[in-house]
Amino acid sequence: MKANDGAIALNELKLADSIEVAIKKQIERRGKKAFMLAHQWDSVKAAAANIVKEFSKGYKPSIPGAGIGEWVNSDDTRKPSLFMATQLFGLNIIKCPPYAFPRDNADFESCVKLWQARSATDPVADTAWLAASGKEWKAIMEQWDNLLELYQASSWAMLNRKLNLIAAAK
């Protein structure tokens, strides 16, 4: 677990009141009288309770070698790594985007964490299939070792620059 695990304590009542104020402002901007029905207020309270619950949870890291199934349930997934998982391992991930590739350091890190999470029992990775999915992935696979070196050296500016060049290539 990271030192700052991301857990944040929120006041549910203050959050619900803030949501109510925002809703009423939107209604008033449309020139209508702002009021809430009981079931609408219940919905706001339920949303606030859900937000408080989710923010109280800390960061759930992926664990190297724990397997792709564990990685999917971690907080180390992003659209590019979910796409990568479907292409490399043939996973049917419901929240997978149709096509995504790493555009910044955080996106690339999620891909690295996916790769590190693999276990001996996971399916064999098909990097050729991933490289064939689009020109950006082809470039990333060709430069993977170089990009990984930048990541491991914490050369964030250079890594971002290389990923931006890949994204901008015609």
C-alpha positions as CSV (number, residue, x, y, z in Angstrom):
1,M,0.0,0.0,0.0
2,K,1.3,3.5,-0.8
3,A,2.0,5.9,2.0
4,N,-0.9,8.0,0.8
5,D,-3.3,5.3,-0.2
6,G,-5.9,7.6,-1.7
7,A,-8.6,7.1,1.0
8,I,-10.4,10.4,1.7
9,A,-13.0,11.0,4.5
10,L,-15.9,13.0,3.2
11,N,-18.9,14.4,5.1
12,E,-21.9,12.8,3.6
13,L,-24.4,15.4,4.7
14,K,-22.3,18.3,3.4
15,L,-21.7,16.5,0.1
16,A,-25.5,15.9,-0.3
17,D,-26.2,19.6,0.5
18,S,-23.6,20.6,-2.1
19,I,-25.1,18.3,-4.7
20,E,-28.5,19.8,-3.9
21,V,-27.2,23.4,-4.4
22,A,-25.6,22.4,-7.7
23,I,-28.9,20.9,-9.0
24,K,-31.0,23.8,-7.9
25,K,-28.6,26.2,-9.7
26,Q,-28.9,24.3,-12.9
27,I,-32.7,24.3,-12.5
28,E,-32.8,28.1,-11.8
29,R,-30.6,28.8,-14.8
30,R,-33.3,27.4,-17.0
31,G,-35.7,29.9,-15.5
32,K,-37.6,27.3,-13.4
33,K,-38.5,27.3,-9.7
34,A,-36.0,25.1,-7.9
35,F,-37.3,22.4,-5.6
36,M,-36.8,18.8,-5.0
37,L,-39.3,16.0,-4.6
38,A,-38.8,13.5,-1.8
39,H,-37.7,10.7,-4.1
40,Q,-35.2,13.1,-5.8
41,W,-33.7,14.1,-2.5
42,D,-33.5,10.4,-1.6
43,S,-31.5,9.9,-4.8
44,V,-29.1,12.7,-3.9
45,K,-28.6,11.2,-0.5
46,A,-27.9,7.8,-2.0
47,A,-25.5,9.3,-4.5
48,A,-23.6,11.1,-1.7
49,A,-23.5,7.9,0.4
50,N,-22.1,6.0,-2.5
51,I,-19.5,8.7,-3.2
52,V,-18.4,8.8,0.5
53,K,-18.1,5.0,0.4
54,E,-15.9,4.9,-2.7
55,F,-13.7,7.8,-1.5
56,S,-13.2,6.0,1.8
57,K,-11.5,3.1,0.0
58,G,-7.8,3.3,-0.4
59,Y,-5.7,2.5,-3.4
60,K,-5.9,-1.2,-4.4
61,P,-2.6,-2.0,-6.1
62,S,-2.0,-4.7,-8.6
63,I,0.5,-7.3,-7.3
64,P,3.3,-8.6,-9.6
65,G,2.7,-12.2,-10.4
66,A,-0.8,-12.4,-8.9
67,G,-2.4,-12.9,-12.3
68,I,-4.5,-10.9,-14.8
69,G,-7.7,-11.6,-12.9
70,E,-6.3,-9.9,-9.8
71,W,-4.9,-7.0,-11.9
72,V,-8.4,-6.4,-13.5
73,N,-9.8,-5.8,-10.0
74,S,-7.0,-3.4,-8.9
75,D,-6.8,0.4,-9.3
76,D,-4.0,0.0,-11.8
77,T,-6.2,-0.3,-14.8
78,R,-6.8,2.4,-17.4
79,K,-8.3,2.3,-20.9
80,P,-5.0,1.5,-22.7
81,S,-4.1,-1.4,-20.3
82,L,-7.6,-2.8,-20.5
83,F,-7.3,-2.8,-24.3
84,M,-3.8,-4.3,-24.1
85,A,-5.2,-7.1,-21.8
86,T,-7.9,-8.0,-24.3
87,Q,-5.4,-8.1,-27.2
88,L,-2.6,-9.9,-25.4
89,F,-4.5,-12.4,-23.4
90,G,-7.8,-12.7,-25.2
91,L,-9.7,-11.5,-22.1
92,N,-13.3,-10.5,-22.5
93,I,-13.2,-7.4,-20.2
94,I,-16.6,-5.7,-20.1
95,K,-15.2,-2.2,-19.4
96,C,-12.7,-2.4,-22.2
97,P,-12.6,0.5,-24.7
98,P,-12.8,-0.3,-28.4
99,Y,-9.3,1.0,-29.0
100,A,-6.9,2.8,-26.7
101,F,-3.1,3.2,-26.4
102,P,-0.9,4.9,-23.8
103,R,-0.7,8.6,-24.3
104,D,1.0,9.6,-21.1
105,N,3.1,8.2,-18.2
106,A,0.1,7.1,-16.2
107,D,-1.3,5.1,-19.2
108,F,2.0,3.5,-19.8
109,E,2.4,2.6,-16.1
110,S,-0.9,0.8,-16.1
111,C,0.4,-1.3,-19.1
112,V,3.6,-2.1,-17.3
113,K,1.6,-3.1,-14.2
114,L,-0.5,-5.4,-16.4
115,W,2.6,-7.0,-17.7
116,Q,4.1,-7.4,-14.2
117,A,0.8,-8.9,-12.9
118,R,1.0,-11.9,-15.2
119,S,1.3,-15.3,-13.6
120,A,2.5,-18.6,-14.9
121,T,-1.1,-19.8,-15.3
122,D,-2.2,-16.8,-17.4
123,P,-2.6,-17.3,-21.2
124,V,0.4,-16.7,-23.4
125,A,0.7,-13.1,-24.5
126,D,0.3,-12.5,-28.2
127,T,2.3,-9.3,-28.8
128,A,2.0,-9.6,-32.5
129,W,-1.8,-9.4,-32.2
130,L,-1.5,-6.3,-30.1
131,A,1.0,-4.7,-32.6
132,A,-1.4,-5.5,-35.4
133,S,-4.3,-3.7,-33.7
134,G,-3.1,-0.2,-34.7
135,K,-0.2,1.9,-35.7
136,E,0.3,3.3,-32.2
137,W,0.5,-0.1,-30.6
138,K,2.9,-1.2,-33.4
139,A,5.2,1.7,-32.5
140,I,4.9,1.0,-28.8
141,M,5.7,-2.7,-29.2
142,E,8.7,-1.8,-31.4
143,Q,9.9,0.7,-28.8
144,W,8.7,-1.2,-25.6
145,D,12.2,-1.8,-24.2
146,N,13.2,1.8,-24.7
147,L,10.0,3.1,-23.2
148,L,10.3,0.6,-20.3
149,E,13.9,1.9,-19.6
150,L,12.6,5.5,-19.4
151,Y,9.8,4.4,-17.1
152,Q,12.1,2.5,-14.8
153,A,14.5,5.4,-14.7
154,S,11.6,7.8,-13.8
155,S,12.4,9.8,-16.9
156,W,8.9,11.1,-17.0
157,A,9.4,14.1,-19.4
158,M,11.2,11.9,-22.0
159,L,8.7,9.1,-21.7
160,N,5.8,11.5,-22.1
161,R,7.6,13.1,-25.1
162,K,8.0,9.7,-26.8
163,L,4.4,8.7,-26.2
164,N,3.2,12.0,-27.6
165,L,5.3,11.5,-30.7
166,I,3.8,8.1,-31.2
167,A,0.3,9.5,-30.7
168,A,0.9,12.3,-33.2
169,A,2.5,10.2,-35.9
170,K,0.6,10.0,-39.1
